[in-house]
Amino acid sequence: MRRRRRPNCASISFRSACSEGRLNDLLFAGHVGDVVLIQFGHNDESEDTTRRFGRGATETMYEAMLTQVYLPAIRARGMLPVLVTPMSRVDGQMKPGQAYVNSFSKRRFPDLLRRVAARKDVTLVDLNALSIAYYKHSGVEAMTAIVMSIEAGETPGKTNDGSFANGHPSNKIDGTHFKEALSKQYARMVATELARLGDAGDPVAAAIAGKLKPAVRAAIASGTWAALQPELASDIAGGDAAYYRNQIEKLLQLGALRKDAQGNFKPAAAMQTHEFIGALCRLMGIPAAALAGYADGPLSRAAMGAILADAYHARFSARPRYLTDYNGKTVLPGAPGYDPNLDSGAQGAMYYPLLRWEQLSDTGAVPAPYAGKLKDAYELGLIRSEDGIARGRMVNGRILAPATLVTRAKAAKALYFMWVLAQPPKAENDRIATD
């Protein structure tokens, strides 16, 4: 019998998880004493509440699924339910200085979970409240940077409708989905709250906290997570310095870049050429000899483009997948190559720069030794104009600024792009590929 392919995780709600058999899978796979964290809310806000297999739910429907289906079934299997309120969405239109508020203003699912937890004696982790507190503490600049707010040149990743290389194809800041840097913070919040609840006498939370790894328990006790997550830098957590936090943390995690003795990354400092080349060689698995001949010192954009072109040709004998079959026309459901885990936005957003080299206004200022390689890098989409780009917009600028020195933050952006380019799609990304 052919197994039916299920929709992607982005479609899951209380209703769809039940109707698609996901709850049954969990019940059959689990064992007595297993802990089940239950969190639904974002997709339940959908307006398709009257569709038989829709995702949306009214508050009455939501509560009925929880109290009449999920909790009884999980408890009947001898498993321990824990309710986790859904984190608030991040408003991508926020201005610096504005205060974050709970995004669940129409269907108050977090409030409902709090009431059910108290009435049914279920352990509750209030991630909704914790997330809002974190957003307020971090500020608008920092929070906008670590949700799906993509700008040109940030990543060659794609949606079903094409590439993110020129910015988000849907021309939006997606505050529902988030980058790895924010996922780590949500995990920290949940673990810390479970430990707090356990210390306060909650038996289920205490049982979970008792099984946490010693390094996690030490981080919770001290409030310092750098030993557990050395990629966390002291000076990129807030304000403008957090603009490329996701890229910086990934490169620190991979060991491609380093912090100073005080735990700072110094994002505004000039990137040195030798450090950039060393990081690029490590990330892409190419020998240092392939990038020899560049004088050390502060890295200019012209030199960076030339180095990126050399690295590309040293690493790839054929165009990587992000430049070929991961671009082009919209891939419809049911067609070969359709990936339901990816977003749908504009029609056929392409990887390659939106403006030709000849449309840039300052190519005449490129130093002669770098001219050919810089043009090659630009046409390959490895370096883009930083003028006029913005998060949540699919737009390219016209000024290449070849003489401008590259900051460590901007270097991290370029290095991250190249690292992703070298990865096979859907690969684990917590280590450097050696193939």
C-alpha positions in Angstrom: 0.0 0.0 0.0 1.4 3.4 -1.0 1.7 5.8 2.0 0.0 9.1 1.6 2.4 12.0 1.7 1.4 14.4 4.4 1.4 18.2 4.2 4.3 20.2 5.6 4.8 21.2 9.2 3.7 24.8 8.4 0.1 23.5 8.0 -0.2 21.9 11.5 -2.9 23.0 13.8 -4.9 21.2 16.5 -7.4 20.2 13.9 -5.0 19.2 11.0 -2.6 17.3 13.3 -5.5 15.2 14.4 -7.1 14.7 10.9 -3.8 13.9 9.3 -3.0 11.2 11.8 -0.1 13.0 13.4 -1.6 12.6 16.9 -2.1 8.9 16.3 1.5 8.6 15.3 2.6 10.3 18.5 0.3 8.1 20.6 1.6 4.8 19.0 5.2 5.9 19.1 5.2 7.1 22.7 5.7 5.2 25.9 4.4 5.4 29.4 6.1 8.3 31.2 7.0 10.2 28.0 6.5 14.0 28.2 4.5 15.5 25.4 4.9 19.3 24.8 1.7 20.6 23.2 1.8 24.0 21.4 -0.6 25.1 18.8 -1.9 28.6 17.9 -0.5 30.3 14.8 -2.1 28.1 12.2 -5.3 27.8 14.3 -5.9 31.5 13.6 -6.7 30.6 10.0 -10.1 31.7 8.7 -11.0 28.3 7.2 -12.8 27.2 10.4 -15.8 25.7 8.4 -13.7 23.5 6.1 -13.7 19.9 7.0 -10.0 19.6 6.9 -9.2 23.2 7.5 -6.6 24.4 9.9 -8.5 27.3 11.6 -10.4 27.0 14.8 -12.6 29.2 16.9 -11.8 29.4 20.6 -14.6 26.9 21.3 -13.2 24.5 18.7 -9.6 25.0 20.0 -10.6 24.2 23.5 -12.7 21.2 22.5 -9.7 19.6 20.6 -7.5 20.2 23.6 -9.8 19.0 26.4 -11.8 16.3 24.5 -9.2 14.8 22.3 -5.5 15.6 23.0 -5.4 15.6 26.8 -7.5 12.5 27.3 -5.7 10.5 24.6 -2.2 11.5 25.9 -3.1 10.7 29.5 -4.8 7.4 28.5 -1.4 6.3 27.1 0.3 7.1 30.4 2.2 10.0 28.9 2.6 13.4 30.6 1.2 16.5 28.8 2.8 19.9 29.1 1.0 22.9 27.5 3.2 25.6 25.9 1.6 28.8 24.9 2.5 29.9 21.4 5.1 32.6 21.1 3.7 36.0 20.0 4.3 36.9 16.3 6.9 39.6 15.8 5.4 42.6 14.0 7.6 43.4 11.1 6.3 46.9 10.8 7.4 48.0 14.2 9.5 51.2 14.5 12.4 51.6 17.0 11.0 52.6 20.4 7.6 51.0 19.9 6.5 48.4 22.5 5.7 44.8 21.5 2.2 43.5 22.4 0.7 40.1 22.2 -0.2 39.2 18.6 -3.1 37.0 19.8 -5.6 39.8 20.0 -8.5 38.3 18.0 -8.4 34.6 19.1 -6.8 34.5 22.5 -5.4 31.0 22.4 -2.7 31.7 25.0 -5.2 32.9 27.5 -7.3 29.8 26.8 -4.4 27.5 27.4 -3.7 29.2 30.7 -7.3 28.6 31.8 -7.3 25.0 30.7 -4.0 24.3 32.4 -5.3 25.6 35.7 -8.6 23.7 35.4 -7.1 20.4 34.2 -4.0 20.5 36.4 -1.6 20.5 33.5 1.9 21.9 33.6 2.1 25.1 31.6 5.1 26.9 30.1 3.9 30.4 29.2 6.2 31.0 26.2 3.8 33.7 24.9 4.5 35.9 27.9 8.2 35.0 27.9 8.5 35.8 24.2 7.0 39.3 24.6 9.2 40.1 27.5 12.2 39.0 25.4 11.1 41.1 22.4 10.8 44.2 24.6 14.2 43.6 26.2 15.9 43.1 22.8 14.3 45.9 20.9 13.0 46.3 17.4 16.3 46.3 15.5 17.4 43.1 17.1 14.1 41.3 16.8 13.5 42.2 13.2 16.9 40.8 12.3 16.2 37.3 13.6 12.8 36.7 12.1 12.4 35.9 8.4 13.4 39.4 7.3 15.5 38.7 4.2 17.5 41.3 2.3 19.4 40.9 -1.0 22.6 38.9 -0.6 21.7 37.4 2.7 21.1 33.8 1.6 20.7 31.8 -1.6 17.9 29.8 0.0 14.6 29.5 -1.7 10.8 29.3 -1.5 8.7 27.3 -3.9 8.6 30.4 -6.1 12.3 31.0 -6.4 15.3 32.4 -4.6 15.7 34.6 -1.5 19.0 35.8 -3.0 17.5 39.2 -4.0 15.4 39.5 -0.8 12.1 38.0 0.3 10.1 37.1 -2.9 6.9 38.0 -1.1 8.2 41.5 -0.3 7.5 41.1 3.4 9.0 40.8 6.8 7.7 37.4 8.1 7.3 37.7 11.8 5.8 34.3 12.3 8.8 32.3 11.2 12.2 32.9 12.5 15.9 32.3 12.0 18.1 29.9 14.0 19.4 32.6 16.4 15.8 33.2 17.7 15.0 29.4 17.9 17.9 29.1 20.4 16.4 31.8 22.5 12.9 30.1 22.5 14.6 26.8 23.6 16.4 28.6 26.4 13.1 30.2 27.6 11.3 26.8 27.7 14.2 25.0 29.5 14.6 27.8 32.0 10.9 28.0 32.8 10.6 24.2 33.2 13.5 24.3 35.7 11.8 27.2 37.5 8.5 25.4 37.7 10.3 22.3 38.9 12.0 24.2 41.7 8.5 25.6 42.6 7.1 22.1 43.2 5.6 21.2 39.8 6.3 17.4 39.7 6.2 17.0 35.9 8.5 20.0 35.3 10.8 18.7 38.0 11.0 15.3 36.3 11.9 17.0 33.0 14.4 19.4 34.6 16.1 16.5 36.3 16.8 14.9 32.9 18.4 18.1 31.4 22.1 17.8 30.5 24.5 19.1 33.2 25.6 21.9 30.9 22.0 23.1 30.4 21.3 23.0 34.2 24.5 25.0 34.8 23.5 27.6 32.2 20.1 27.9 33.7 21.5 28.3 37.2 24.0 30.9 36.2 22.0 32.6 33.6 25.0 32.5 31.3 24.8 30.4 28.2 28.1 31.1 26.6 29.7 27.9 27.8 26.9 25.9 26.3 26.6 28.0 23.2 30.0 29.6 22.5 28.6 31.2 19.4 26.7 33.7 21.5 28.6 37.0 21.5 28.2 39.8 24.0 28.0 42.7 21.5 25.5 41.4 18.9 22.4 40.8 21.1 20.7 44.2 20.7 20.5 47.4 18.6 22.1 47.9 15.2 24.9 45.5 16.1 22.4 42.6 16.0 21.6 43.2 12.3 23.5 40.1 11.1 23.3 38.2 14.4 22.1 35.0 12.7 25.0 34.9 10.3 27.5 35.8 12.9 26.3 33.2 15.4 26.4 30.5 12.7 29.9 31.3 11.7 31.1 31.4 15.3 29.4 28.0 15.8 31.2 26.6 12.8 34.5 27.9 14.0 35.0 30.0 10.9 35.2 33.3 12.9 36.3 34.1 16.4 35.4 36.3 19.3 37.9 38.3 21.4 38.9 37.4 24.9 36.0 39.5 26.3 33.5 37.5 24.3 32.9 40.3 21.7 32.6 39.9 17.9 33.1 43.6 17.1 30.7 43.7 14.2 31.6 47.3 13.2 35.4 46.8 13.0 37.1 46.3 9.7 37.5 42.7 8.5 41.1 41.7 7.8 41.8 40.0 4.5 43.7 37.1 6.0 40.8 36.3 8.4 38.3 36.5 5.6 40.3 34.1 3.4 40.9 31.7 6.3 37.2 31.6 7.1 36.2 31.1 3.5 38.6 28.2 3.1 37.2 26.5 6.2 33.6 27.1 5.2 34.0 25.9 1.6 36.6 23.2 2.1 39.1 24.8 -0.3 42.9 25.0 0.1 44.5 28.3 1.1 46.6 28.2 -2.1 43.5 28.7 -4.1 43.2 32.2 -2.5 46.8 33.2 -2.4 48.2 36.4 -3.6 46.0 38.9 -1.8 47.8 41.5 0.4 46.7 41.5 4.0 45.1 44.4 5.7 41.6 45.8 5.9 39.4 44.1 3.3 37.8 46.3 0.6 34.6 45.3 -1.3 36.6 45.1 -4.5 39.1 42.6 -3.0 36.2 40.7 -1.3 34.5 40.2 -4.6 37.7 39.0 -6.3 38.3 36.5 -3.4 34.7 35.3 -3.6 35.1 34.6 -7.4 38.3 32.7 -6.8 36.6 30.7 -4.0 33.6 29.9 -6.1 35.7 28.5 -9.0 37.9 26.6 -6.6 34.9 24.9 -4.9 32.5 24.2 -7.8 33.1 22.4 -11.0 29.4 22.8 -11.9 26.9 25.3 -10.7 25.6 24.5 -7.2 21.9 23.6 -6.9 20.9 27.0 -5.5 22.0 28.5 -8.9 20.3 25.9 -11.1 17.2 23.8 -10.2 16.4 25.8 -7.2 15.4 28.8 -9.3 13.0 29.6 -12.0 9.2 29.3 -12.5 6.8 28.6 -9.7 6.6 24.9 -8.7 3.0 23.9 -8.2 1.8 21.2 -5.7 2.1 17.8 -7.3 4.8 18.8 -9.7 8.3 17.3 -9.5 10.5 19.3 -7.2 7.6 20.8 -5.2 8.6 21.2 -1.6 5.6 21.8 0.8 7.9 23.0 3.5 8.7 26.1 1.6 6.8 29.3 1.3 4.8 30.6 -1.7 5.4 34.2 -2.7 6.0 36.1 -6.0 6.2 34.3 -9.3 9.5 32.8 -10.3 11.9 34.9 -8.2 15.4 34.4 -9.6 18.7 34.0 -7.9 20.8 36.2 -10.2 21.1 40.0 -9.6 18.1 42.0 -10.7 20.4 44.6 -12.3 23.1 43.9 -14.9 26.7 44.8 -14.3 26.3 47.5 -16.9 23.5 49.1 -14.9 25.7 49.8 -11.9 26.9 53.4 -11.6 30.4 53.0 -10.3 32.0 50.1 -12.0 34.6 52.5 -13.5 36.0 52.9 -9.9 37.0 49.3 -9.6 40.8 48.9 -9.3 42.1 47.2 -12.5 43.6 44.1 -10.7 40.2 43.2 -9.4 37.9 44.3 -12.3 37.5 41.0 -14.1 37.0 38.9 -11.0 34.7 41.5 -9.4 32.5 41.5 -12.4 32.5 37.7 -12.4 31.5 37.6 -8.7 28.7 40.1 -9.3 27.3 38.2 -12.3 27.4 35.0 -10.2 25.4 36.7 -7.5 28.2 36.4 -4.9 28.4 40.1 -4.2 25.6 42.6 -4.6 25.1 46.3 -4.2 24.4 47.2 -0.5 22.8 50.5 -1.6 19.1 50.7 -1.3 18.5 47.2 -0.1 16.2 46.5 2.8 14.8 43.7 4.9 11.6 42.3 3.5 12.1 43.8 0.0 13.2 42.1 -3.2 15.4 44.9 -4.5 18.9 45.6 -5.7 21.0 48.8 -5.6 23.1 50.4 -8.3 26.2 51.4 -6.3 28.8 48.8 -5.8 31.2 50.9 -3.7 34.4 48.9 -4.5 36.7 51.0 -2.3 34.5 50.7 0.8 36.0 48.7 3.6 34.1 45.7 4.7 33.0 45.5 8.3 33.1 42.2 10.2 29.3 42.1 10.2 29.1 42.6 6.4 31.9 40.0 5.9 29.8 37.6 8.0 26.9 38.2 5.6 29.0 37.3 2.6 30.6 34.3 4.3 27.3 32.9 5.4 25.9 33.3 1.8 28.9 31.3 0.4 28.6 28.6 3.1 24.9 28.1 2.3 25.7 28.0 -1.4 28.1 25.1 -0.8 25.5 23.0 1.2 23.2 20.4 -0.2 19.6 21.4 0.2 18.0 20.2 3.4 21.3 19.2 4.9 22.0 19.5 8.7 23.7 22.8 9.2 25.5 22.5 12.6 28.8 21.4 11.1 31.0 22.2 8.1 30.5 19.7 5.3 33.7 18.0 4.3 32.6 16.3 1.1 
